[in-house]
Structures are given as structure tokens and as C-alpha cells.
Amino acid sequence: MTENPGPHETAATAQRLNDAIKRLRARLRTESGQHATGLSATQLGVLANVVREGPVTAARLAAAEHVSAQAIAQSLAVLKAAGLVHSRPDPNDGRKKLMSADPSATELIDKLLAGRAAFLARAIDRVVAADERPDMDRAIDLLQRLADADVNEGPL
């Protein structure tokens, strides 16, 4: 029977995971050409949400990105100035604006996502042995569970 790890071991594992995720995200940004866009990761995240969810309100974007309305407004201002998003009055509530992606924004997001996927596919083919593929699938499942975790629930 395996004992549960202590708090120190869990903290060390959490730090290793955080470091690995940061390194992988940085590598994905580089490999996809994200740096060449001149947009920040936050701005590209907002843009991807507009592409995926649009037309969408700024309030919904703020909730999806887990940021303040002010932060969304700043990102949207940059994206509007670049011609990547457009706004129009919400037909159901004239006080609100609906954000929609320009076709060039959809092309940009598709290109970035394809670049990330292509890098990951090459990296997996190069460094993950065939007998490690089931481990990779389990790791992905664990990462998805961590992403969905509600740590505010009661004790485990």
C-alpha cells in the first residue's frame, strides 16, 4: 500500500508541474509564431475567445478569461485598433456591445493553433516512445482533471 505524499512532497510536485507548464507554454508561443504577432498572450487569449464564442459581450469575455472588465477593455482596445475585432450594439440590450472577430482574426488564431499542434505532434513523435504513449494519455487525463478541479470544495 502506498502512503499519501506529505505536504512538502506535494508542494515540490506542484512546483515542478508549474515549471514544466511554463516552459511548455513559452515553447508553444515561440514555435507557433505568436511572438511575431505583436500581441500579448492575454490579448491572443481574448481574441481566441472572440473567434470561438463571438459575437460576445465584454462581460462574458472577462468571465471566460477570469480577469476584470478593465483588463478586457484594454485588450479589446488593442484588438480593435489592429482591426481584429469589431463591435456593434447588442440587439437585446443597446447598452451592451457585442464583439465579433474579423476574418483575419480567425485566420490568425487558426494559424497559431496549427503551429502549436504541429510542434507538439513533432515533439511527441521525437521524444515519447511508443510504449510511453499510454502514460502520455494518462498524463493528459490528469492535467484535464487538474484544470477542472474545484479546490474550494470540502476535504478530499
C-alpha positions, 0 to 999 in steps of 0.5 A: 500500500502506498502512503499519501505524499506529505505536504512538502512532497506535494508542494515540490510536485506542484512546483515542478508541474508549474515549471514544466507548464511554463516552459511548455507554454513559452515553447508553444508561443515561440514555435507557433509564431505568436511572438511575431504577432505583436500581441500579448498572450492575454490579448491572443487569449481574448481574441481566441475567445472572440473567434470561438464564442463571438459575437460576445459581450465584454462581460462574458469575455472577462468571465471566460478569461477570469480577469476584470472588465478593465483588463478586457477593455484594454485588450479589446482596445488593442484588438480593435485598433489592429482591426481584429475585432469589431463591435456593434450594439447588442440587439437585446440590450443597446447598452451592451456591445457585442464583439465579433472577430474579423476574418483575419482574426480567425485566420490568425488564431487558426494559424497559431493553433496549427503551429502549436499542434504541429510542434507538439505532434513533432515533439511527441513523435521525437521524444515519447516512445511508443510504449510511453504513449499510454502514460502520455494519455494518462498524463493528459487525463490528469492535467484535464482533471487538474484544470477542472478541479474545484479546490474550494470544495470540502476535504478530499 
